[in-house]
Amino acid sequence: MVCAAFLSAMALCSASHADSPFATRVVSFDPAPGQFVRNPAYNDPLKALGAPIGGGLFAPANDKVVSLGGFGGSITLGFDSPIVNLPPTTPDGFNPIGLDFIVFGNAFYAGSADGQWRFAELVVVEVSRDVNANGLADDPWYLIPGSRLQNASFPLQRVVKAWDDNTADTSRPPANPAWIPVGRSGVWTSSTFAIPGTGLVPPVFVGGGDGLTPASIWGYADCSPTLLLGDLDADGVSDDPSITPEMFYTRPGNPLVPGVDGFTPGTGGGDAFDISWAIDPTTGLSANLPSIDFVRLSTGVDATGGLLGEVSGEIGGVARVVLPVINTTPCDIADDAGTPLRQPNAGTNNGVNEGDYNAFFASEGFFFLASIGPAAVGSYCDIADDAGDPLPSTSGAANNGVNEGDYNAFFNCLFR
């Protein structure tokens, strides 16, 4: 309930953004052979644009994803404006490790409810900056190495795989003509940086789902579920039907230490990335990119899963992380009695009636938390002074009728 009210309030004071936070352009699409590459429901690259559609932890929504096919199958996406390399916020803040963009696929939990085992088909992520400003993805590419490639030997070589449309030729796959991408004939190749190690055919042990253990696999796309729009606690029910995709799917979860049930509460799921993770694959040194303009996504596992077919990444969207813009001018949200004020009264500060603790948390308050109970009604206490600076808990235990905790004490400090 708190998360729902918080995000709704943030939506009211977020700055308008003319550019879409989601990918808006398919720069290239080069699928490798796979069981879905000729299926119209899965071979439309335009499905990677715009907001994703989530199904939840256990039931992915497959009506808005594009399949990359087998090893090396890829898609390159562009955006309305560069994705900026954001700095980290404070440890308890909105974006503590400075994540910058989120990739959404159709992964889901398998074998355990805590998210440590997932049906994940790992996708390699590369980024590029339009240095020559020609709108083309022809500048150097840099690799997000992830957990399996971060300690690789450099120079790191792309692995090339050959394919052949002659299905009778057993020296090159595929053996099934239905797996050949539309428009492909003869012999051709695909390539990417292969993700090393065993145990990468679904279900994959990701680890870290207990909220204490660092994740064993991170830094790859199509690894985490995409939640239903507005589902703030991942129970399969939308807690805030009014929230927009632009608000919900631009909040990053921490991929290094997932939450107790494998995701960060209040976020839309997907796999978040930090541009600062990008390296030069020839040297292993940091790319030091201030921003990026293109994201390239490639299936990074060369394997088949029996009846499940090939390991093939699916992509349903890519979003930039959008930091909330908060009004830092103190404003009244309640009178001295703790009764919430309605707009436009709540938009000004008269120096006396700052919205107090109970306007938010009492049983008749802003968040309407029934768990506090009727006994809390009329038991008001200060949490901030008129300037919006939080008071210590010892000072905040009484109500002097003046310095009720204001809007900014909550949204600029407590939820910072």
N, C-alpha and C positions, 0 to 999 in steps of 0.2 A: 504494500500500500504506500509506504514511504517513497519507494523508487518510482512508482507510478505518478504520485503527486509531484515529486521532484522533477521528473522529466517533462511533465506537462507544464510546470511552471517555467522550466528552462526554455521550452518552446516559445513561450510568450516573450522572452527577453533575448532570444538568439537573433543575431544580426541576419538580415536577409542576404542571400547569396545568389547573385544572378547566374553563376555557373552551376551546373549540376555537380553534385559530389560523386556521381557515379561515372564509369566509363561511358563515353558517348560516341566512340569511333572504333570500328574494326580496321586495324591497319593491315593485318594479314591473318589468314587462316589456312593452316596446312596440317590437316589431320592425318594421322597414320592409320593403317588398317585396323579395323575393329568391328565388333558385332553391331554397333549402332551407327556407323558412319554413313550408311545409306538410308537410315531411318529418318524421315522428315521430322519426327518428334525430337530428334537429338542432334541433327546435323546442321542446324541453322545458327551461324555464328552471331547473329544479331541478338540471340538470347543471352549473350554475355554482357549486353549493354543495359544500362538502367539499374534499377533496384532489384535485388534478388527476391525470390519468393521462398519463404521457409516453410518446412513441414514439421520441424521439431526434432527432438533428440533421437527418436526411434523411427520416424516415418518421414523421410525426405520428400520434398515436393519436386517431382521430376519433370513438371510441365514447363519449367523455364531454366533449362540447362543445355549446354552444348557439349557434346562429347569430343574429346581431343583424340580419341582412338588410342592405339598402343604406343609403344616407346617412341619418344621424340615428337609425337603429334603435338602441335602447338597453335596458340592464338596470341596475337599481339594487339593490345588495346591502347587507345589514346583517350585524352581527357580534354575538357574545355579549357583548362588552365593547369599549370604545373602543380604537382603534389609537393608540398614543401616539407623539408626535413624538420619536424617539430622538436623542440627541446623537451626534456623530461620535466614533469611537474614534481611537486613534493611527493614523498613516499606515499602519503595518504591521499594524493590528488587524483584528478580525473584520468591522467595519462602518465603514470609514474615512470615509465621507461621510454617515453617519447615515441610511441608507435605512430605510423604515418598513413598506412593504407591497409585495407582489409579485403581478402579474396574469399568469395563464397562459392561453395560447391554443393554436393549432395551426400557428403559423408554422414554417417549416423552411428549411434552407439550399438555395439554388438557384443553380447556375451556378459555384459555387466552394466549395472545402472549408474556406476560412478564415472563412466567415460574412459576408463583406462584401456578397454578393448573397443576398437572402432572399425567399422567397415570404411576404411580410408584408402584411397588410391592416390598416392602422393604425387604432387605436381611441383616441379622445379620452378622457381621464380627468378626472373632476371629483370633488371631495370635499366633504363637509358634516359639520358638527358638530351634534349634537342639543342645541342651546342651551336650548330650552324643555322638554327632558326628557319629551316626550310620545311618544317612540318612533316618530315619523313624520318623514319626510324633507321637512319643510316649513320648514326654516331656510335661510339663504342658502347658495348653492353657490359653490364656488371652483374655478378652473381650474388644472390642471397644464398649463402652456403648451407644454412640450416645446421641441425645437430649432427648429421651424418657426414657432412663435407667440410665442416669448419676447420678440421685438423688434417685435411688432405695434403698430399705432396703437390707442390707447384713447380712448373706450370701444370694446371689442371686441364686435361684434354676433354673435348666433347667426344662422346661415343657415337659412332655412326653405324646405323643399321640399314641394310639393303632389303628392298621389297621387290616383288615381281608379280605382274598380273597373270603369269602362267601358273595356275594353281597346281598343275601336274609336276612342276619343277620343285622337288622337295628340298633343294638347296637354299631356296629363299621362300619365306612366307609371303602371303597367307595361303592356306590350303583351301579356304572357302571363298568363292568369288563374291559372296554377299558382304565380305569384309573389306573389299577394295573401295577406297574413297571415290566419290563421283569425279570423273575427269582424269583419273590416273590410268596410265597404261605403260607397258614396258617395264623397265627397271628404274627404280628411284630410291632415294634414301631419306631418312629422317635422322635427327641427331639432337642430343642434349647432354647435360652433365648427369650421368647415371648416379642414382642414389645407392650407395654401397650398403652391404649388410644383408642378413637373412631376416625372415619374418615380415616381409613387406607385402606379401600377398594377403588380402583381407581374410579374416579379421587381423588387424594390426594392433600390437600392444603399444600404446602411446605413453602410458604412465602418467604420474603426477595428478591423478584424479582425486587423491585424498586431500588435496589442498596444502600438503606439507612437502611431498616429494617433488623435486623438479621434474618436469616432463622429460622423457627420454627421447621423444621425437618432436621437434618443433622446427619452424622455419620453412615449412612446405604447405602448399595449398591443398584443398580438398581433403583436409584432415579433420576438420571440426564441423559439427552440424550447423545448419542455418535455422534459427528459431522462427516460429510463427510471429508475424508482425505484432508487436505490443506485448509479447509474452516475456515479462520481466523476471520471472522465476523459473522458467523452463518446465512448466507443468503441462504444457500443451494447450493452455487457455490464455487468450489475450487479456492482460490486466488493464491495458489502456487502449481501447479501440480507436481513440482519437489521435493517437500518435502517428506521425508520418514516417514513411521509409527514410526520408532525409534525416530525421532525428534518430530513429532506432538503429538503422544499419550503418551508422557512422561512428558508433561508440566502440572502441577497441577493448577486447578482453586481453588479459595477459597470457600469452602462449607459453611462457616459461614456467609458471606455476599456476595451472588452472585451478578453478574453485573446487569446492568439496565435491560437487557433482560434475566436474570437468569443464565448467564454463564460468565466466565472470558474470555474476548477477547484474541485471540492468542493461546488458548488451545484447545484440542480435545474433551473436555467434559468429561463425566464419573464422578465418585465420588472419591474424594481424601481423604486420611486418614493420620493421624500423628501417628506413633508408640507410641509416648508419651501419646496418649489418652488411651492406653491399661491399664486395671486394672485387679487385681486379683478378680474374681467374688465372692470369699468367704469372702473377707475383704473389698473390695472397694478401696483398696490402689493401688497406681501406680505400674505397673509391672516393671518400670525402665529398659526397654529392650534397649540395645545398637543396636540390630539388630534382624531381624526375618528371618526364613527360610521357613515357611509355612503359608498359609492363608486359613482359612476355612470359607465358605460362606453358609448360611442356610436361607431358607425362614422363615421369622419371624412373619408372620401374618397368623392366623388360621381363614380363612374366604373364602366364595365363593361369587362371584359377579353375580349371576343369569346366564344369557346367556353367560357371559364372563368366566364362570367357576371359578375354584379356584384361589385364590391369589397365584401366583407361581413366584419366582424370576427366571430371565434368566441371564446368564452370557456369555459374549463374549470375555473376556480377563482381565488380571490383569497385570499392568505394574509398575515397579519401577520408581520413579522420577529420572530423569537424569539431573543433573546440567550442564549447558554449561561450557565448559572449554575455557577460553578466553586468547589469546596471549597478554601478558602485555608489550611486547616490542614495543615502539612507532614505527610506520611505516608510510611512505608517501602514501597517497591515492590521492593527487592532487598537482599540481604545484601552484605557487604563484597567477596565474590568476584564480585558482579555477577549472581548467580543470582536470577531474579525470585521474589518472594514471592507466595503466593496469598492471596486473601481468606480469613479476616478479618485475617491478619497485616499485609497491606498498608494497613490502615486506621488504623494508629497510628504514632506517632513516638517511638522510644526514644532519640533523640539520637545514634545511632551509624550504624545501617545504612540510610542514605537510598539510594533506588534510583539506581544510577549510570548513566552514559552507556551502558554496555554492556548493561544490562538492557533498554534501549530499542533500541539500534542494532546490537549484535553479531549474528553469524549465528545465535545461539541465543537472541536477546533478544526483547523484547516485539514489535517490529515485524518481526522475522525478515527483515532485509534481506540476502539472500544476496549482494548485490553487494559487501558489505564483505569477505566471504570468511572462511575459517577462520583466517587469520592474526590476525584481530582478537580471537579467543577468548582470554581471559586477559590481554588488553592493556587494562586498565581505566584510566579517568581520571575525575577529579572535574569536575563541571560546576556544583556548587552547594554552599553550606555547609548546616549542619543546619537553618537557618531557612528554607531554600528560596531564598535569594538567589543568583543566578547568579554564578559566578566568572569573571574574565577568562580569555580563552583561554590566556594564558601561565601562569596559575595552575592552569588546569584540565587541564594536560597530564599530570599525575601522579596517582597514587592513594596517599593516605596512610592508607587503611584506615578513615577515619572519615567524611569529608565528601563522600559520594557525592551526585551531583545528584539532588534529589528530585522527586517528582511535580509539585510546584508550580512548580519552575523551568521545567519544560516547558510546562505548560498555562496558567500565569498570566503567563509572560514570553515564552518563545520563540514560542508560538503565539498570543500576546495579540492 
